Amino acid sequence: MTTRTLVLTSSILGENGQSKALAEHFIAQAESRDGVEVTHRDLVANELPHLGLAELGSWQVGAEERSAEQRELAARSDELIAELQDHDVVVLAVPMYNFGIPSQLKAWFDRVMRAGVTFRYTENGPQGLVEGKRAVILAARGGQYAGTEKDTQTPHLKLMLGMIGIGEVDTVFAEGLNMGKRDAALKEARQAIDGLV
């Protein structure tokens, strides 16, 4: 049985990004295993525009009733959701920018979190429709924030993943990268990744 893994990178530092380095380590380990296929989507190299009203509105129109422009706009979200649904594991390689996630990753979430498609509202609250998947967060930070109130990023990511139905989430932290702990933190993170692949 093949396990399909979708790796999303979002560092604006390109090849110099530490979250990108963690993702590359994950990919190398995954591809060395039998029965694992990896898809890598670089959300900076293939940047999505910020979500606007016209694109949001295109989702509210039936597929057969959309204009040519609406079909083109809706296709962005449709393709990203199809890609997500087609994979078993989602890996988010995430740097911390001003205590949040990169806007490029936010733009991806804005398109895969669609009411009626990846979650639905019920009388008991939202219900995720993306089932049978797990996620891995690879978090690279210059400071040390895990487990503190300053780590608003991890709860935010888990909340969004949970909203669409992905409740099984593992997190690997590489912290203190700008505090003289870079080598040790990256080594520890790589070892943690090896145990998750």
N, C-alpha and C positions, 0 to 999 in steps of 0.2 A: 504494500500500500504506500502510495506517495504522499508525503506531507508537503504542501505548498505554502511557502513563507513569503509574505510581502514585507519588504524593508523600506521604510520611509525615512529619508534623511532631510534635514532642514537647517543645516548650518550655513550661514552666510560667509564663513571663512573657507569654504571649499575644502581642498585637500589638507589645509592647516587646522581644520576643525577637529576637536577631540571627540565630539559625538560622532562625527563621520568616521574617525579612526575606530571607534568602538563598533560601529555598524560594519565596517570592513572586516573586522575580526570576527564578528558574528557570521557574516556571509562566508568567509573562508572556512570557518568551522562547519557551518551547515552544508556547504557544497562538498565537503570531504566525507559526508555521511551518505550511505546508500539510502535511496528513497526520499531524498529531500530536494525539492526544486525551489529556487529563490528568484523572486522578482524584485528589482531595486527601482524605486521611484525617487528621484532627487527633486524635491519640491522647490529648490532654489534654481537649479539648471532648467527645470521645466515649471516655471513659476505660474501659479494661478492668479488671476486678478482678484481683487477684493470683491466679495459678493455684492451685487447691486440689485436695485429694485426690478430691473427688466429681467434679469436672470431668475430671481426669486419668483417673479410672476409667471415665468415660462413653465414652472413646475405645477402651477395651478390650472393649467390648460390641458385638456385631454390630448394625448399624443397625435390623434388624427385631426385635431382642430388647430394645432400650432402653425404659426406662420413659419416661413423659412428661417427668419431670425430666431424665433422661439425654439425651433428644432435644434439649431446650432447651439444656443445657450443651454438648453436642457441636456444636450448630449454630454456636456462636461460632467455634470453630476451623475448622469446615468452610467457613464463609462467608469467613473471612479467607484461607484457603488457596485457595479458588476465585478470590477477587479477585486474589491474587498470581499465580496461574497464568494469569489472563486478561490480564495486562499484560506488555509486552516489556521495560520499563525500570522499576527500582525506585529511587526517590530517598529517601534517609534524611537529613532535616535534623536534626542532632544537636548540642545543647549538651553541654558537659562538666560534669557534676555530681560533685564529689568524685572526679575521675579516672575516672568511669564513665559509662555511658549512663543516661538517665532511666529510672526504674522503669516508666513508661508504655510506653516502647519495649521494655523487657525483657518486659513482659506480652504484647506483640504477638509477639515472637520465641518466647515460650514456647508460643504456640498455632500458629505456622506451622512449627515444628520438630517434626515428628511422625514417629516411626519407622514405617516401612511406608507412609507417605503422601508425605512430602517428602524422606525419605532412608531408606536401608535398611542394615542391617548385613550385611556379607559376610565371607567368610573372610580377605579382604584388607583389611578395615576398612570404615568407613562409605562409602556411595556416595550422592551427591546425586541426587534425582529431579526437581528443578526445572531444566529444561534450556532452553537457547536464550535466556537472559535476561542482562542486564547491570545493574549497580547503580552509583549515584553517591552518595557520602557528602558531605554539606555540613556541615562541622564548624566550629562557632563556639566560641571559647575566650577567656576573659579573660586567660590567660597564654600563654606560648609553649612548646609541648610536642612538636610534630611532630618525629619523628626522634629523640626521646630516650626513655629508659626510663620516663619519667613518662607517656608516651602509651600507656597500656594500652587505651585506648578503640578506636583504629583496628585493632590486631591482633584484638581481641575481635570487632568487627563483621565483619571479613573472615573470621574463623574461622567464625562462625555462618552467614554468607552462603555460604561455601564448603561447609559441611556439607550444605546443601540443594541444592548444585549451581551456585551463582552465583559463578563464579571471576573474571569480568571486572568489576573494580571500579575506578572512578575516584574520587579523593578531592580535594576542594577545602577548603582550610583558610582560615579567617579568625581569626587569632590576635593576641594582644596587645591585645585589645579594651579591657582595663582598665589598659593600660600606656601610654596616650597615643598608641596606634597605630590607633585605631578607624577613622577615615576612610580612611586609606591601606590598611588590611587589607581593609576591606569593598569598596573600589574594585577591589583586586587580585582578590578572590574573585569579584566580579561579572564581571570580564573572563574569568576562568577558566571560569565557568559558561557564558558566551556561546560558548566554544569547544567545549563538550560537548553542548549542546542539539542 
